Amino acid sequence: GWPAVFDRASGSTMYTEDGREYLDFFSGAGALNYGHNHQDLLEPLLDYLRSGSITHSMDMHTPAKRKFLETFRDVILEPRGLDYKVMFPGPTGTNTVEAALKLARKVTGRQHVLSFTNAFHGMTLGALAVTGNSMKRQGAGVALTNSSKIPYDDYFDGETTDFHWLERVLADSGSGVDLPAAVIVETVQGEGGLNAARASWLRALSDLCKKHDILLIVDDVQAGCGRTGTFFSFEEAGIVPDIVCLSKSISGYGLPMALTLFRRELDVWGPGEHNGTFRGSNPAFVTATAALKRFWSDRENFEQQIAVRANQLHEGLARVAATTEGAVVRGRGLLAGVAFPDPSTAEKIAAASFERGLLVETSGPESEVLKLMPALTISTEDLARGLDILMEAVDASVGERELTAVS
Ligand SMILES: *Cc1c(COP(=O)(O)O)cnc(C)c1O
C-alpha cells in the first residue's frame, strides 16, 4: 500500500526513484534479515555469476550446492546437535510447508493435521488449510480440509489450562477427533499478530506430540534465521521438532530459496516424488553460504548483537505502548510490535510513519498490531532514528484520533 516506486537500497535504507529516502523496518517481511545488498554477500554472488558457473541445476549436484550443504551442517546443524536431512522444496515458504505436510502424512499414513488459531503458513491449498485468516482462506475457492485449529498459547487469556482440550480428546477414543499426522506451529506468529509462545508452552506441545506419536512441524519461515535472537526460533525452548520449514532469509540476500529439514528416519520419499523446477538455484546457495559464514560462524557474537538491538527495540516499543491505554508490546527478539485496542490505530501509525520516511507494516486479523522488523544488522543509530520517527508518527496519529473524536 506504499505509494512509491522503490529504486535502490543499501543496508536498512531504501530510495525511491524520485530520490526520497526511507528507513526499512519491514525487511521484506523477514526475507532481508541482513539488510539490502550486503557487500559480503554481493561480492561472492557477482564473482559466481561472472565465473561461468551453473545457475540452474534443479536436483543435480553442483559445487555451490555442496558448499552450502557443508556450511549449513558445520555452522548451523552440528553446533546445535541437530541431525536433520536437508530437502530443497520449491523456493518459497509455502513450498516448504507443503513438503512438510505431505511428508508427515506419508510417514504416518494419517490425513489430519492440527494447526493453531491465527496461524499463517502460506497461500497454496495445503498451507492455506492450516492457516487461520478467514479472508485468505476464502481465496481458496474450494473446501480447505483435513485440518483442525486448536488454541495458540494464551488464546483464553490464561483462563484455560494449556492443552486441556487436546490432551482430553487425544486420550478419548470417543472424541471424534482423528489422531493427527502432525501439529504445525510458529513459535511467534508473524502474520497472525505477533503472538509469541512461551518456551514452557512449546515444551509441553513437544511432549504431547511425542506421547501420542504425532509429528511436530515448526514453521520457522519468518521467525527463523536469527529473527528471534537465535538461528532457529525454537532453540530457547530446547525442543527438537521432527520437521522444520525455512525460507525467507535463508538465502540472506532476498533471493528465493527454501529448505525442509527432517529427522533422518522420516525420509520416506521416493525418487522424484516431490519435485520442482526451481529447487537448485545456485546463486541463492552462494549467498546463503556467504551469509552463514559471515554472520553465524561467530554465533555468540552475532546472538549478542541481536540481543542488544532487541533490547533497544523493545524499549522503544514500550514507549509507544505507553501512549495508549490498553496497548501491549508483543513478539520476541527483532520480530516485535505493539497491539492497539482500536484496530484502526496501527494502520494510521504505519501511514504516518511512511510520510516521515519509515517503512513499518501491520499484522494481526484486523491489522491491529504495528509490526517492526528491522534488519538484524541495523546500526544502533539507525534503530534509534527509526524509533524517534515512529514516536512522532504515534503522537501525530493519536492527536488525529482525538481531533476526530471532538469533531
Ligand atoms: C511468509 C510465510 C510463509 C509463506 O512464505 P511464502 O514465501 O510467502 O510462500 C509461510 N509461513 C510463515 C510463518 C511465513 O511467515
PDBQT file of the ligand as one rigid body, heavy atoms in Angstrom, charges set to zero:
ROOT
HETATM    1  C1  LIG A 501       5.815 -15.879   4.763  1.00  0.00    +0.000 C 
HETATM    2  C2  LIG A 501       5.468 -17.122   5.455  1.00  0.00    +0.000 A 
HETATM    3  C3  LIG A 501       5.113 -18.291   4.749  1.00  0.00    +0.000 A 
HETATM    4  C4  LIG A 501       4.919 -18.307   3.268  1.00  0.00    +0.000 C 
HETATM    5  O1  LIG A 501       6.071 -17.953   2.560  1.00  0.00    +0.000 OA
HETATM    6  P1  LIG A 501       5.940 -17.526   1.024  1.00  0.00    +0.000 P 
HETATM    7  O2  LIG A 501       7.359 -17.417   0.575  1.00  0.00    +0.000 OA
HETATM    8  O3  LIG A 501       5.219 -16.209   1.009  1.00  0.00    +0.000 OA
HETATM    9  O4  LIG A 501       5.185 -18.585   0.332  1.00  0.00    +0.000 OA
HETATM   10  C5  LIG A 501       4.891 -19.454   5.476  1.00  0.00    +0.000 A 
HETATM   11  N1  LIG A 501       4.975 -19.473   6.811  1.00  0.00    +0.000 NA
HETATM   12  C6  LIG A 501       5.299 -18.369   7.523  1.00  0.00    +0.000 A 
HETATM   13  C7  LIG A 501       5.420 -18.462   9.004  1.00  0.00    +0.000 C 
HETATM   14  C8  LIG A 501       5.535 -17.159   6.877  1.00  0.00    +0.000 A 
HETATM   15  O5  LIG A 501       5.819 -16.066   7.574  1.00  0.00    +0.000 OA
ENDROOT
TORSDOF 0
